[in-house]
Amino acid sequence: MSAIKPNIAVIEDSVDLREELSFYLTQKGHSVWSVGSAEAFWKQLHLSPADIVLVDIGLPGENGFNVVEQLGQMQNFGLIIISAHGSQEYNSRGLESGADLYLVKPISFAHLVSSIDALWHRMQNNKTHFVGKQDPLERWILDVSNKTLRSPNDMQLKLSQQECNLVAALGVAPQEVFSKEQLHAALFQYEEDSDEHRIDVILNRLRKKAREQHFKLPIHSIFGKGVVFTGHLVN
């Protein structure tokens, strides 16, 4: 019986390259769908499955780094950047954003396929390990008085008051997905009008701060559903 191959999504604004990639990967046995922008990708992701996403950096509108960062927070996808920028700066930024691989154009299609196979093999092994081991939730400590979050490896992240409130709200029910509407109600309960964008702003600031300090947050966005805290929070 042949091995299951990953579903591939391609985000590439060059029509020619997008069609060539789609045709080649389909010939190699993959189910492939492709789009020319980040906006089109997010819409299609509601309808079509994807295991590994190929992302160009120089997209119209929302750039590829933002897409990779958001997908990386979900932890459900293999991420490969394909870019015309070959500098170390771009490479580092791509990997720090959450990409598994950074490939420079013009790419070898044969090398791309072998890279996809290797990444998929690693993803399957990680998934098997996770399901079989069933580790207990990691213990995180939120010091409300000092507004700090302490990680299981004893690193500390200083929080603003709103960031502290957000972490506390998520930590009430670990592994439960909270909608942004629910989070807004928890943080701004005395305000009648709900502005979920405020939750996005707080999350983005918190993630930026954590990245700059190499602090891995246990907070992840589930596309179309909400936000989840994946550890055990102790106050």
C-alpha positions as CSV (number, residue, x, y, z in Angstrom):
1,M,0.0,0.0,0.0
2,S,1.4,3.4,-1.0
3,A,2.2,5.9,1.8
4,I,-0.3,8.7,2.4
5,K,1.0,12.0,0.9
6,P,0.3,15.4,2.4
7,N,-2.1,17.9,0.9
8,I,-0.2,20.9,-0.4
9,A,-1.3,24.5,-0.6
10,V,0.7,27.0,-2.7
11,I,0.6,30.8,-2.1
12,E,2.5,32.3,-5.0
13,D,1.6,35.5,-7.0
14,S,3.5,34.4,-10.1
15,V,0.9,32.7,-12.2
16,D,3.4,30.7,-14.2
17,L,5.3,29.4,-11.2
18,R,2.1,28.7,-9.3
19,E,0.8,26.6,-12.2
20,E,4.1,24.8,-12.7
21,L,4.4,23.9,-9.0
22,S,0.8,22.7,-8.9
23,F,1.2,20.5,-12.0
24,Y,4.5,19.0,-10.8
25,L,3.3,18.2,-7.3
26,T,0.1,16.8,-8.6
27,Q,2.1,14.5,-10.9
28,K,4.0,13.3,-7.8
29,G,0.8,12.2,-6.2
30,H,-0.1,15.2,-4.0
31,S,-3.5,16.9,-3.7
32,V,-2.7,20.5,-4.5
33,W,-4.5,23.8,-4.4
34,S,-3.0,27.2,-5.1
35,V,-3.8,30.9,-4.7
36,G,-2.1,34.2,-5.6
37,S,-2.5,36.1,-2.3
38,A,-2.7,35.7,1.5
39,E,-6.3,36.9,1.5
40,A,-7.3,34.3,-1.0
41,F,-5.5,31.6,1.0
42,W,-7.4,32.4,4.2
43,K,-10.7,32.2,2.4
44,Q,-9.8,28.9,0.7
45,L,-8.4,27.3,3.9
46,H,-12.0,27.2,5.2
47,L,-12.9,24.9,2.3
48,S,-9.8,22.9,1.4
49,P,-7.4,20.8,3.6
50,A,-3.7,21.6,3.7
51,D,-0.9,19.7,5.6
52,I,2.1,21.6,4.1
53,V,1.9,25.2,2.8
54,L,4.4,26.7,0.4
55,V,4.6,30.4,0.9
56,D,6.1,33.1,-1.2
57,I,7.4,36.2,0.7
58,G,6.6,39.0,-1.8
59,L,2.8,38.7,-2.0
60,P,0.4,41.5,-2.8
61,G,-1.3,42.8,0.3
62,E,-0.4,40.7,3.4
63,N,3.1,39.5,3.0
64,G,4.3,35.9,3.4
65,F,6.1,36.4,6.8
66,N,2.7,37.3,8.4
67,V,1.1,34.2,6.9
68,V,3.9,32.0,8.2
69,E,3.7,33.5,11.6
70,Q,-0.1,33.0,11.9
71,L,0.1,29.4,10.6
72,G,3.0,28.7,13.0
73,Q,0.8,29.7,15.9
74,M,-1.7,27.0,15.0
75,Q,1.0,24.3,15.0
76,N,-1.0,22.2,12.5
77,F,1.0,22.9,9.3
78,G,4.3,22.2,7.7
79,L,5.6,25.5,6.4
80,I,8.1,26.0,3.5
81,I,9.0,29.5,2.4
82,I,10.0,29.9,-1.3
83,S,11.5,33.3,-1.9
84,A,13.7,35.3,-4.3
85,H,15.4,36.8,-1.3
86,G,18.5,34.8,-0.4
87,S,20.0,37.0,2.3
88,Q,20.8,35.6,5.7
89,E,18.5,38.3,7.2
90,Y,15.5,37.0,5.3
91,N,16.4,33.4,5.9
92,S,16.6,34.0,9.7
93,R,13.4,36.1,9.8
94,G,11.5,33.3,7.9
95,L,12.7,30.6,10.3
96,E,12.0,32.7,13.3
97,S,8.5,33.4,12.0
98,G,7.9,29.6,12.2
99,A,8.9,28.2,8.8
100,D,10.3,24.7,8.7
101,L,12.4,25.4,5.6
102,Y,13.5,28.4,3.6
103,L,14.2,27.7,-0.1
104,V,15.6,30.3,-2.5
105,K,14.3,30.8,-6.1
106,P,14.8,29.5,-8.7
107,I,14.0,26.3,-6.8
108,S,14.7,22.7,-7.9
109,F,11.4,21.0,-8.1
110,A,13.1,17.6,-7.4
111,H,14.7,19.1,-4.3
112,L,11.4,20.6,-3.3
113,V,9.7,17.2,-3.4
114,S,12.4,15.6,-1.4
115,S,12.2,18.4,1.2
116,I,8.4,18.0,1.4
117,D,8.8,14.2,1.9
118,A,11.4,14.7,4.7
119,L,9.2,17.4,6.4
120,W,6.1,15.2,6.2
121,H,8.0,12.2,7.6
122,R,9.1,14.4,10.5
123,M,5.6,15.7,11.1
124,Q,4.2,12.2,11.2
125,N,6.8,11.1,13.7
126,N,6.1,14.1,15.9
127,K,2.4,13.5,15.7
128,T,2.8,9.8,16.7
129,H,5.1,10.7,19.6
130,F,2.6,13.3,20.9
131,V,-0.4,11.0,20.7
132,G,1.3,8.1,22.3
133,K,3.2,9.8,25.1
134,Q,0.3,12.0,26.4
135,D,2.6,14.2,28.4
136,P,1.0,16.2,31.3
137,L,0.5,19.9,30.7
138,E,3.5,22.0,31.4
139,R,3.3,24.2,34.5
140,W,3.3,28.0,34.0
141,I,3.2,30.5,36.8
142,L,1.4,33.9,36.5
143,D,2.4,36.4,39.1
144,V,-0.5,38.8,38.9
145,S,1.0,41.3,41.5
146,N,4.3,41.6,39.5
147,K,2.6,41.0,36.1
148,T,5.1,38.3,35.1
149,L,4.7,34.9,33.4
150,R,7.2,32.2,34.4
151,S,7.8,29.3,32.0
152,P,8.5,25.7,33.0
153,N,12.2,26.3,32.3
154,D,12.1,29.3,34.7
155,M,12.2,32.1,32.1
156,Q,10.2,35.2,32.9
157,L,8.2,37.5,30.7
158,K,7.1,40.9,32.0
159,L,3.5,41.7,31.0
160,S,1.4,44.8,30.7
161,Q,-1.9,44.8,32.7
162,Q,-4.0,43.9,29.6
163,E,-1.6,41.1,28.7
164,C,-1.7,39.8,32.2
165,N,-5.5,39.9,32.1
166,L,-5.5,38.0,28.8
167,V,-3.2,35.3,30.1
168,A,-5.3,34.9,33.2
169,A,-8.5,34.6,31.2
170,L,-7.1,31.9,28.9
171,G,-5.5,30.0,31.8
172,V,-8.8,29.5,33.5
173,A,-9.5,26.6,31.2
174,P,-6.3,25.1,29.6
175,Q,-6.8,23.4,26.2
176,E,-10.2,25.1,25.8
177,V,-10.6,27.4,22.8
178,F,-11.9,30.9,23.7
179,S,-13.5,33.0,21.0
180,K,-12.2,36.6,20.7
181,E,-15.8,37.7,21.7
182,Q,-15.5,35.7,24.9
183,L,-12.0,37.2,25.6
184,H,-13.3,40.7,25.0
185,A,-16.1,40.1,27.5
186,A,-13.7,38.8,30.1
187,L,-11.2,41.7,29.6
188,F,-13.6,44.6,29.0
189,Q,-16.8,43.4,30.8
190,Y,-18.1,46.9,31.5
191,E,-18.1,48.0,27.9
192,E,-21.3,47.4,25.9
193,D,-19.8,47.4,22.4
194,S,-17.5,44.4,21.5
195,D,-14.4,45.3,19.5
196,E,-12.6,42.0,19.0
197,H,-9.7,43.9,17.2
198,R,-8.6,45.0,20.7
199,I,-7.9,41.3,21.5
200,D,-5.8,41.0,18.3
201,V,-3.8,44.1,19.3
202,I,-3.0,42.7,22.8
203,L,-2.1,39.3,21.3
204,N,0.2,40.8,18.7
205,R,2.0,42.9,21.2
206,L,2.4,39.9,23.5
207,R,3.7,37.7,20.8
208,K,6.1,40.4,19.5
209,K,7.5,40.8,23.0
210,A,7.9,37.1,23.5
211,R,9.7,36.7,20.2
212,E,12.1,39.4,21.0
213,Q,13.0,37.8,24.3
214,H,13.0,34.2,22.8
215,F,10.2,33.3,25.2
216,K,7.9,30.5,23.8
217,L,4.3,31.3,24.6
218,P,1.8,28.5,25.3
219,I,-0.8,30.6,23.6
220,H,-2.0,29.6,20.1
221,S,-4.6,30.8,17.6
222,I,-7.0,28.3,16.0
223,F,-8.0,29.7,12.7
224,G,-11.7,30.6,12.6
225,K,-12.3,29.5,16.2
226,G,-10.3,31.5,18.7
227,V,-7.3,31.3,21.1
228,V,-6.1,28.5,23.4
229,F,-3.7,28.2,26.3
230,T,-1.8,24.9,26.1
231,G,-0.2,24.7,29.5
232,H,-1.4,24.5,33.1
233,L,-1.5,28.0,34.7
234,V,-0.8,28.5,38.4
235,N,-1.5,31.9,40.0
